[in-house]
Amino acid sequence: MGELINNAFTGVNIIPTVLLMLVLIYWLTVILGIIDIEFFDFDIDFDIANGTDGLDGLQGILAYFNLKEIPLMIILSILSLVFWILSMLLYLLPIKAGGLINGLLLILTLIISLFITKLISLPLKGLFKNMYYKGTEDEEKVIGHLVSLCCDLEKGRLGQAEVKQDGASILINVKCEFTEDKFEKNEEAFVTKKDDEKNIYYIAKVYVNK
């Protein structure tokens, strides 16, 4: 056990070890309620100068590794565990732990880990398929109606809100429409419009006349 621990913190081997430790810390804070599971939700705006080939290619990569159907932290958790296990197995090879050859093999190990993660996460696609709203014939049930926030939200950040309906509820990606608006978790908001390209709904405050 002592040799395994030493190997885990030797040279380049510290990379998968630290990655796994960060993921474990994340889930520990989620369990303790220190942060929400949506903490690492973020929005990336791509500036494509010449057409949309680059964006389409990136979306294809995300879809291939199931990142469009499964939350980022779930995929990252599986990847970090697989990556760490495979990197520790390099200890069995007759090479210097943490050395140059170990580092080159670590890159190959990461690539292999990505494909193993894809296979492991395939069964999870069915579990999460109803958690992301795709914009179908139910769209008219969202725009102009109230939703419940799943996390705190302010201008510039991407969050999620719950659409309550008969049967299973669904989650939609939301942003604040107005700069001055700030929302707290479980607060109700009014859906004003949708950005079809990014599949994001814009929300506004619900004001009650007193």
N, C-alpha and C positions, 0 to 999 in steps of 0.2 A: 504493500500500500504506500509505503514511504517513497519507493522508487517511482510509482505512478504520479504521486503529487509533485515530486521533483521534476519529472518529465513534463508535467502540465505547465510548469512555470519556467521552463528552460528555453531561452532564445525565442524563436518565432512561435513556439508552441503556446506562448502566453496569449496569442491573438484569439484562437478559439476558446481558450479558458476564460478570458475576460468577457468575451461575447456571451458565453453561457452564464457567467456570473451576473451580468447586467440584465439578462432576460429573467433570471431567477429573482433578482431584486425587484424587477418590475411586477412580476406576479405576486410577490410577497406584499408589495404595497397595495396592489389591487385587492388582495384577500383581506388586508387590514383596513381597507377603506380609505387609505391616504390619498389615492388618486383614482379617477374613474378609468374604466377599461378603454374609454374613447380618448384617453389623454394624448395618444400619439396620432390621432386623426389630424391630417393636414391636407391642404390643397396646394397643388403645384400648377402654376401657369406656365405653359410652354409657348415660347415665341419662335415660330417656325417661319424663317425668312422666305424659303422657296417651297411653297405648297405645304402639304400635310403628310408627306411620306415619312418624315422622321417621327411625327406624332403617332401615325398609324403603326409604324414599326414598334414603337415603345408599347403601345396598347396591345399589340400582338404578343410581345414578350410577357407582359403582365398577365394576359389571359392564359398563355401557355403554362405559366407557373401558378395558376389558380389565384392570382392576387386580385382579380376582378370579382371573384365569388367568395373568397375567404378573407377575413380581416388580416391586416398586415402583421400584427403581433402574433397571431396563431402560426402563420407561415414562418416568421422569424424564429419563433420558439422551437418549432420542429427542426428548422435548418440548423440552428445553433447546437442543438443536442446531437444531431446526426454528424455535423461537422466536428464536434468535440470528440465523439466516440471514434470516428475514423482517424482523426489526427493522433489520438492516443494509441491506436493500433499500429501506427508507424514505429512505435517503440520496439515492436517485435522484429523490425528489419535491422540488418547489420549496418546501420548508418549512425552518424553522430547525432545525438538528440539536439534539436534546435539549430543544427548547422545549415550550411547552404543547400545541400541536397535535400535535407528535411524541409527547408523553406520552399523549394521548387515543388516537392511532392505535396506540400500543403496547399498550393494553388490548385493542383490537380484534384486533391481531396475536396476542396471547396466546390469545384465544378461537379464532381460526382455527387456531392451532398445535395446540390440543387435538384438534380434529377431524382434522387431518392426521396427528397422532400415532396416533389411533385407527385410521386406515386403514393406516398403515405397520406398526403392531403386529399387525394381524389375522393375517398368516401365522405369527407367533410363537406364537399360541395353541396350535397343534398341537405345537410343540416343547416347550412347558412343561406340556401337559395331564396328563402322567403324573407330574409332579413334586409335585403336591399331592393328598393323599389325601382323597377325598370321602366316605368312610364308606359302603361298599357291602356286598355279601355277604362281603367279606374281613375284616370288622370283627373276627370271632372270631379271626383270625390275628394281631391286633395286641394286644388286651387280654389281659394275662396272659403276654405274651411279651417277649423282649428286643429292644431297638432300639439303634442306634449313634448317638451324638450327632454332629451336624454342626458344632457350635460350642460354646463355653463357655456354661454356663447356671447361673443362680442364682435364688433365689426372687423372684418378681415380674416376671421377664423372660420373653419369649416366644422360643422357639428352634425348631429343627427337628431331627428325627431320621430316620434311614434305616431302613426296614423291608426287610430282605433276604428275597427270595422267589425262586421259580423264574422266570426271565426277568428283566425290568427291575425294579430296586428302586424303591420309592416313598418320598416324603418326607411326614412328618406334622408338624403343629404341636404342640409340647409345652411343658409348664410343670412346674415342680417342685411336688410335692404337699406336701412338708414343708419348713418354713422353714430347717432346718439343712442341708439337702442342697445341694451344689454339684457341678456336673459339668464335666468337661473335654472338649474336642473328641476324638472317637473313643472316648470311654468308653461302656461298655454300661450300659443302664438298664432297669428293669422297668416296663412299662406297667400302671398300676393301674386307671384308669377313663377315661371320656371325657365331656366336656361337649358334648352334642349341639348345643346352640344356637350355640356358638362354634366347633364343630368343632376342639376342642383336647383333646389327650390329656395326662393327668397321669402323671408318672413318679417312681419312687423308686430309691434306691440298691440296688445288688446287693451283698450282703455274703456273703463266702466264709468259711465256718468253717475255722479253722486248727487 
